[in-house]
Amino acid sequence: MNHTTPIVDLRSVSKTYDSSAGVEPTPVLKDISLAIQPGESVAITGASGSGKSTLLNIIGTLDQPSGGEVYLEGEALSGKSEKQLAVIRSRRIGFVFQAHHLLPQCTALENVLLPTLAHSDYALRREAPDRARQLLQRVGLAERMNYRPGLLSGGERQRVAIVRAMINRPALLLADEPTGALDQTSADSLADLLCELNHEQGLTLIVVTHNPLLASRMEKQYHLSAGKLVRHTN
């Protein structure tokens, strides 16, 4: 029996958005419980508007549940201030989105180093440039690290975004439609990279995706429909 503390533990999580006056509130997530162990890779699929991104944002502390509790590495997140949550995001969670959100005026290397600038750990900041170069080399961008985003392909920009998400050594990597804006070849290559990094770095990986091929690469797959999360079994 596995007695490891889950890195993510959702307990009866719900999310309801208030509607306009006179209209019933809209439930998006209903009584979702999910435990994800360190090092696992998980895909969450579902139709547009089903609440996949909302669920990912709750896991990543960018949004708060209306009910239930979220634990990160055994630590309850309810009641924490926004400042405390910001520290948790900075140190323990990496984010990759469909849009890469790279600063156009900065090189790939400079974009990767941005999350380290406000980090309180001096040792991490000191080692960050070498780690950034090593990671960029690992993802095939050794010859591109001094290029600005405008000179990179879509797939290369997403690789920079992944390295930026990993620079502070997070235990948890959250990816929201990371291949959504890429052609099939680039999407396949990025899927390969995410799986390799999951194994090499020991990262826990949670991917929200419409891409069935990307979802199939994850160890566990869940489908979100009508506010409920159901596991797919092969």
C-alpha positions in Angstrom: 0.0 0.0 0.0 1.3 3.5 -0.9 1.5 5.7 2.2 3.2 8.6 0.4 1.6 12.0 1.0 -0.2 13.1 -2.2 1.4 16.2 -3.8 -2.2 17.2 -4.7 -5.2 16.2 -2.6 -8.6 17.6 -3.6 -11.4 16.8 -1.1 -15.0 17.4 -2.2 -14.0 20.5 -4.1 -16.8 22.5 -5.7 -16.8 25.8 -7.6 -19.9 27.9 -8.3 -19.9 31.2 -10.1 -22.5 33.9 -9.1 -24.8 34.8 -12.0 -26.6 38.1 -12.5 -29.5 39.1 -10.2 -32.4 36.8 -10.3 -30.5 34.0 -12.0 -29.4 30.8 -10.3 -25.6 30.5 -9.6 -23.8 28.4 -12.1 -22.1 25.3 -10.7 -18.9 24.4 -12.6 -17.2 21.8 -10.4 -19.2 19.4 -8.1 -17.8 17.4 -5.2 -14.5 16.6 -6.9 -12.0 14.4 -4.9 -8.7 13.5 -6.4 -5.3 12.5 -5.0 -2.2 12.7 -7.2 1.1 11.2 -6.0 4.5 12.7 -6.4 6.0 12.0 -9.8 2.7 11.0 -11.5 1.5 12.3 -14.8 -2.2 13.1 -15.1 -4.4 14.3 -18.0 -7.7 16.1 -17.6 -9.9 16.2 -20.7 -13.4 17.6 -21.3 -15.4 19.8 -23.6 -14.8 23.5 -23.8 -16.4 25.2 -20.9 -16.5 22.1 -18.8 -14.3 23.6 -16.1 -10.9 22.1 -16.8 -9.0 25.3 -16.6 -10.9 26.3 -13.5 -9.9 23.0 -11.8 -6.3 23.5 -12.8 -6.4 27.1 -11.5 -7.7 25.9 -8.2 -4.9 23.3 -7.9 -2.4 26.0 -8.8 -3.9 28.5 -6.2 -4.8 31.0 -8.9 -8.5 30.5 -7.9 -10.3 29.4 -4.8 -12.9 26.7 -4.5 -16.4 27.5 -3.3 -16.4 24.4 -1.1 -14.1 21.6 -0.1 -10.4 21.7 0.6 -7.2 21.6 -1.4 -4.0 20.2 0.1 -0.6 20.7 -1.5 2.1 18.2 -0.2 -0.2 17.7 2.9 -0.6 21.4 3.6 -4.1 22.9 3.5 -4.4 26.0 1.3 -7.6 27.4 2.7 -7.1 30.5 4.9 -3.8 31.5 3.4 -3.3 35.1 2.4 -2.6 36.0 -1.3 1.0 36.7 -0.3 1.4 33.3 1.2 -0.2 31.7 -1.9 2.1 33.7 -4.2 5.1 32.3 -2.3 3.7 28.7 -2.8 3.3 29.3 -6.5 6.8 30.8 -6.9 8.5 28.0 -5.1 6.5 24.8 -5.6 4.4 25.2 -8.8 5.3 25.7 -12.5 2.7 26.9 -15.0 2.6 26.4 -18.8 -0.3 27.9 -20.8 -1.4 27.6 -24.4 -0.1 31.1 -25.0 3.6 31.2 -24.1 3.5 34.7 -22.4 7.1 35.4 -23.2 8.3 39.0 -23.1 9.1 40.0 -26.7 12.0 42.3 -25.7 13.8 39.7 -23.7 15.9 36.8 -25.0 14.9 33.2 -24.3 17.5 33.0 -21.5 16.3 36.3 -20.0 12.7 35.1 -20.1 13.6 31.9 -18.3 15.4 33.8 -15.6 12.5 36.2 -14.9 10.8 34.0 -12.2 14.1 33.9 -10.2 14.4 37.7 -9.8 12.0 38.0 -6.9 12.9 34.6 -5.3 14.1 34.9 -1.7 16.5 32.0 -2.0 19.9 33.5 -2.8 21.5 30.2 -3.6 18.7 29.4 -6.2 19.2 32.8 -7.8 22.9 32.4 -7.9 22.7 29.0 -9.7 19.8 30.0 -11.9 21.8 31.2 -15.0 23.7 27.9 -15.2 20.6 25.9 -14.6 18.7 27.9 -17.3 21.5 27.3 -19.9 21.5 23.6 -19.0 17.7 23.3 -19.3 17.6 25.2 -22.6 20.3 22.9 -23.9 18.2 19.9 -22.7 15.2 21.0 -24.7 17.2 21.6 -27.8 17.6 25.4 -27.7 21.4 25.7 -27.0 21.8 27.7 -30.2 18.7 29.8 -29.6 19.0 31.0 -26.0 20.0 34.5 -27.0 17.2 34.8 -29.6 14.1 36.9 -28.8 10.7 35.2 -29.1 10.0 36.8 -32.5 12.8 34.7 -34.0 11.6 31.4 -32.5 9.0 29.0 -33.9 5.8 28.3 -31.9 7.2 25.0 -30.7 10.5 26.7 -29.6 8.6 29.4 -27.7 6.6 26.7 -25.8 9.9 25.0 -25.0 11.2 28.2 -23.5 7.9 28.5 -21.5 8.4 25.0 -20.1 12.0 25.8 -19.0 10.8 29.0 -17.4 8.2 27.0 -15.5 10.9 24.7 -14.3 13.6 27.2 -13.3 12.6 27.5 -9.6 12.6 23.7 -9.3 8.9 23.2 -8.7 7.6 19.9 -7.5 4.4 20.3 -9.6 4.1 21.4 -13.2 0.6 22.4 -14.5 0.1 22.7 -18.2 -3.1 24.2 -19.7 -3.5 23.2 -23.4 0.2 23.4 -23.9 0.0 22.0 -27.5 -3.2 23.9 -28.4 -1.5 26.5 -30.6 1.0 24.1 -32.3 1.0 22.1 -35.5 0.9 18.3 -35.1 4.7 17.8 -35.4 5.5 20.4 -32.8 2.7 19.1 -30.6 4.1 15.6 -30.7 7.6 16.9 -30.0 6.3 18.9 -27.0 4.4 15.8 -25.7 7.6 13.8 -25.9 9.5 16.5 -24.0 6.9 16.8 -21.2 6.9 13.0 -20.6 10.7 12.9 -20.6 11.0 15.8 -18.1 8.3 14.1 -15.9 10.6 11.0 -15.7 14.0 12.7 -15.6 13.2 15.5 -13.2 10.7 13.6 -11.0 8.1 16.3 -11.7 4.5 15.7 -11.0 2.7 16.7 -14.2 -1.0 17.7 -14.7 -2.1 18.5 -18.2 -5.4 19.9 -19.3 -5.8 19.1 -23.0 -8.2 18.6 -25.9 -5.4 16.6 -27.6 -6.2 12.8 -27.2 -2.7 11.8 -28.2 -1.2 14.0 -25.5 -3.7 12.8 -22.9 -2.9 9.1 -23.8 0.8 9.7 -22.9 -0.1 10.4 -19.3 -0.2 7.7 -16.7 -3.7 8.5 -15.6 -6.5 10.1 -17.5 -9.7 11.9 -16.2 -12.6 13.3 -18.0 -14.6 16.3 -16.7 -18.2 16.5 -17.6 -21.3 18.1 -15.9 -19.0 19.2 -13.1 -17.9 15.6 -12.2 -14.5 14.1 -12.7 -14.3 10.5 -13.9 -11.2 8.4 -14.4 -10.7 6.7 -17.7 -9.5 3.1 -17.5 -7.9 1.3 -20.4 
